[in-house]
Amino acid sequence: MTRRDYRIDVPESVLVDLRERLGRVRWAEGLPSATGDPWERGASVAYVRELCDYWRTPYDWRAQEAALNAWPQFMSTIDGVDIHYWHVRGTAAEPGSAGPSPMPLILVHGWPGSIFEFHHLIGPLTDPAPHGGDPADAFDVVIPSLPGFGFSGKPAQPGWGPQRTARAFHELMTRELGYARYGTQGGDWGSAVTLAMAASHPQAVIGAHLNFVAGFPTPEQAKEPEAKPYLDHAAAIQRDEMGYFQVQSTKPMSLGIAQSDSPAGIAAWIVEKFRTWSDCDGDIERVYTKDQLLTNIMFYWAPNSIASAANMYYESRREGRGLAGDRITVPVGAAIFPKELVRCPRSWAENRMNIARWTEMPRGGHFAAMEQPELLLDDVRAFFRELR
């Protein structure tokens, strides 16, 4: 066992340096726009400047840090890399009752998110009754930072893509925490990691709940009329939204050097994605507060993890298909949010997955746990209720 207690405690010198850097940013001039939209060619200089002014003052990291540290968290060394995670045990049924024990559940984030996405779901998942839920729906919750992300360690060796991460997280759940069986939930990279866990360890994974589903049509399905909107959408995303993917999967260090030196650079890169990939109609603060945006960004700035996080794209590309071609036999639940970056019909997902639940959500986008927490929470509870 390598598990040890951990608390986030960013050195004051890091915060002083951050404020100094935010006070002397050399701002780029906005590029001309044919439509007048300041976000047309990437991040809005005016908005990022406004956000960075707030970051410098009055944003209070210490208050955010205290809230993050309110839940028990730990560090475990697995396959040579430190994994930082929350582990919060659920409220058990009353003694002598017939109610089920809390189900172990690992929640896995993606990029450019962090474990902060799930922070406000810990209470409702572990202790449902005070949050309007059924006590029988309680979970033991494990929320790890991906290797190279947040306060987890930075891999010193190549090869840490989704599949190796899946092996490490399975070891975390079984060897470190002692769970013989567990459920998984994830979006973005979290979807890839948890599906790899389900493919490799079907005897251990009770079910996999996803809020990001990438399904592909058979040649026959691709010719059907209903395929056209999905294929057209995929082509538009490939054309307009995948520049970040190409950079991070080929030359992550070139960008990482610049972003490690510039908090404004990190803010521009990340906030533009939160705005574009969310169901906010262009008004990012309709969905997120500045405090939420900046606390998530601090998981990249404070531990200087922006480059090591981007490296997941490079490693994934070199892993190849790997387990991506394996059929997932464990039950899969899918929460489909309308403004998600990638969408597919249920029939395409069923080509590879044992879809047991498919929920078309009325609103929401890529960062479901932050953007529409109640919708995601209800779907997670409903999916796993049938598997207890």
N, C-alpha and C positions, 0 to 999 in steps of 0.2 A: 504493500500500500504506500502510495506517495502523497496521498491527500493531506493538505495542510490548510489551515485557516488563512483567509486573505481579506484585505480591505483595500479599496482604491484610495490612494493617498498621493496625489500629484504633488511633487515638490513645489514649494512656493516660488523657487527660482524659475520654474517652467512657466508659471502664471505671470510673473513679472516680465519675463522675456516675451511672452505672448502679447501683453499689453503694449510693450515697447514696439514690437513689430507692427501691431495694428495702428499705432500712432504715426508711423512713417511709411505707409504703403505708397508706392508710386503707381497711381491709378492710370489704367489705359483709357484712352478716349473711346467713346462708343462708336461703333461702325455705322455707316449709313444704312437706313432701312427703307425698303420700297413700300412697306405697309405702315410704318410708324411704330411697329411693335419692337420695344427695346430688347426682347428675348429672341428675335428672329434669327440671329446669327450666334446664338449661344447665350451665356449668362448676361443678364442686365447689369451694366456697370452701376447704375443708380441704385438698384436694389441690393446688390452685394455690398456696396459702400454703406448703405443704411444698416445692413445686417452687421457689418464689421464694426461700425460705430457703436451699435448696441452691445456687441461682443466685448469691446474694450471697456465699456461702462454703459449700462448698469448690470449686465449679465453677471450672475453670481454662481461661479462654478462650485464653490464650497457648499452652498445650499443644495445644489444638484448632487454633489458627491455624497452628502449626508443621506439624501433620499436613496441613492443607489446602495449605500452601505447598510440601509435598514434591513435588508434581507441577507440571510447567511450566504456567504460566498467562499469559494475555495480555489485552490490551485493544485492540479495533479500533473505529474510528469508522465507522459505517455509517448512511447516511441521516440524518446529523446526531446520532446517539445512540451513546454509548460502549457496547460490548458486552464484558462480561467473560466469559472462558471458559478452561477447561482444554483443552489440545491435547497429547495424549500419543500418540506414534507407536508402532505395534505392532512386535513382534519379527518381522523378516523371516525367510523360510525360509533354510536353510543355503545358502551360495553353491554354485551348481552343481546344486542340487536342483530337482525339478519342482514343489515346493510353491507355492501361490499367495501373492501379496503380501498384506499386511494390507488389509482392506477399510475404507475410510473410513465412519465411523458417527457420526452426530450424535444425542445423547441430550438430550431436552428435558423439563424438569420442569413442574410445575403449581403451583397454589395449594392449601394454604398450605405447599408444599414449597419446595425450593431445589436448587441443584446438589449440595448435601451428600447428597441422597438417593443419588446415583450414586458417591460418593467411594470406597467400598470395592469397587466393581465395576471400577475403572480397571485395577488389576493383572490380574485374571482375564481381562478383555477384551483387553488389549494384549499380555499375555505368558501365554498359557494354560498352557503346560507346567508351570511351578512350582505351578500351582493345580489340577493334576489334569486339565487339558484337552488338547486336540489342538493342536499348534502351528499347524496349518493353519487354525484358527479365529481367528487373530489379527485385531484391528481397529486402525486408527488412530482414536482416540476424540476427539471434540470435544463438550464439555459447556458450553453457554453459559447464563448467567443471562438470563431473559427481560428485555426492556426494562422498566425501572422496578422490577425485582426485584433483591435482593441488592446486589452491588457494580457491576452495570451502571448506566449513566446513566439519569436520569429524563427521559423525553421532555418537551421544552418546548412541543411543539405537540400538539393533539389528533389523533386518528386512528390511534393505535398499538394496534390490535386484533390478533387472531390472523393475519389475512391480511397486514397490513403487516409483522408480525413474521416471517412465513414468507418474505416477499421478502427481508428483511434477513438471515435465516439462510441462505437460498440463496446470497446474495451472499457471506456469510462463508465458506461451504464452497467456492465456486467462485472468486470473484475474489481473496479474501484468502488462502485456503489452497491454491488451485490444484487442487482435486479436480473432475474432469469428471463423475464419477458417484460416488454415495454412498448409503448406507442411512440410514434414520431410525428412531428409537424414541421413544415418548412415552406419557405418561398424563396425564389431566386436560387442562390447557391444552396440554401437550405433544402430546397426541393431535390436538387441533384444529390446532395449528401444523404438525405434520408431515404431516397429511392435506392441508392447504392447499399445502404444498410439493410433495406428490405430484401433486395436481390441476393445479398450475400448471407443473410442471417434470417431466413423466413421462419425458422423455429423460435426465434427470439422476438421478432417484431410482430406485435399484436395487430397493428394496422398503421397505415401511413396516411396522414392528412396533409393535403397540399393546398396552397393558395397560388401556386404557379404551376401550370400544367402545359408541357410541350408535347403535343401529339402530332404524328405525321400520317398522312393518308396513304393507303395502298394505291397503286396505279389506277385501279378501278374507281376508288373513292375520289381521286383527284379529278376525274372526268365528270363527276356528278355536278349538276347545276348549283347545289347548295355549297359546293366547295369554293366557288369563285370569291365570295366576299372574304373568306379566311385567307385564301392564297393572295388576294390583292392586298389585304392588310399586312401580311407577312412580307410581301415585296416592298411595301412602303416603309415598314420598320427597317428592313435591311438597307434601304436606300438612305433614309433620313436619320436613323437613330443608332446605328451601330459603329460610328466612328470611335467612340470610347472603347468598344470591345476590340477593335482592330489594334488600337494603340496598346491597350493593356495586355493583350495576348501575344504581342510581338516585341514591343520595346517598353516594358513597364518602368524600367529604371530611368530612362531619359525623362519621362514626365515626373517620376517620383522624386528626383533630385530637386526639381523646381518646387514641387508641392511641399516637400519637407522644409523648405526655406520660407514658405509664404503661407500664412494662415488665410489670407485673402484668396490665394490660388486654390487651396483646398475648399474653401467656402463656395467659390464660383463653380468648381467642378461637381461638387456634391449637390448643392442646392438646385442647380439647373435640372438635375435628374429628379429630385423630389418634386419639382414643379411640373416637369414634362410627363412623368410617369404616374401622377396622381390625378384623381378626379376632382380638380379644383377650378376648371375653366380659366386657367391662367392666373388665378389669384391664390398664391401659395399659402397665404395666411388665413384663407378661408378654412383651411384644413389643419394647418400646423401653426403653433406659436413660435416666435423667435427662440424662446427658451428650448423648445423641443428640437428645433433644427440645430441649434448650437450644441446642445448636450450630445446629440448623435455625432456631430462633427468632432467634438472633443475626444471621442473614442479613436479618432484617427490622428488628431494633433498631439494630444498630451503624451501618448506612448510612442509617437513618431512611427506610426504603423501604416501610413498611406501607401508606401511603396510595397511593403510586404503583403498588404492586403490585395493590391492590384496583381501581385504575382500569382494569385489563384487562377487568373485567366490564362497566364502563360503556361502554368502547369496543366491546366485542364486540356488545353489544346494538344499538349504532348502526351497526355494519357490516351488520346484517341477515343474510340467508342467504348472500349472496355465493357463495363456492365451495362452500358446504355442499350445494348441490344437484347438483354435478358428480359424475359417476361416477368412481371411482378405478380406473384401469386397471392401475396397477402392482401387483405381488403384495403382498398384505397378510397379515401374520401377527397373530393375536389370542391373547393370553394372558388367559383369563377367570378371575378370582379370585372365589371364592364370596361374599365379603363386600364386593365392589365396590358403590359407591353406585348405579350404573346398570348394568343387565344386559339382554341381549337374546339371543334364539336366533340361531343362525348364519344361518338363512334371512332374517331381517330385515336383518342386516348385509350379506348378499349382494345385497340390493336396490340397494345403492350401491357396494359394494366388491368387488374381485377377491380374494376370500378364498382364500389358498393354504395356510394352516395355521390350525387352530382348536384350542386346547388348553384343556380344562376343568381347572383347577387344583384340587388337593385341599384347599387352605387358602390364606388370605391375603385381603387387602383392597385398599384404594385406593392405599396407598403401597408398592407391590410391591417396588421396588428396595431399600427399607430393611427391609421386613417379611419378605419371602421372597426374598432375593437369589439363592439357589441355584436356586430354581425359575425365576425370571425369566432368569437367566444361561443356564441350559440351553436354554430356549425360544428365546432370541435366537440362540444359537449354531446350534441346529438349523434355524431358519427361514432364516438367511442362508447356511448351508452349502449349501443347494440353489441359491443364486443367485450363487455365486462363479464 
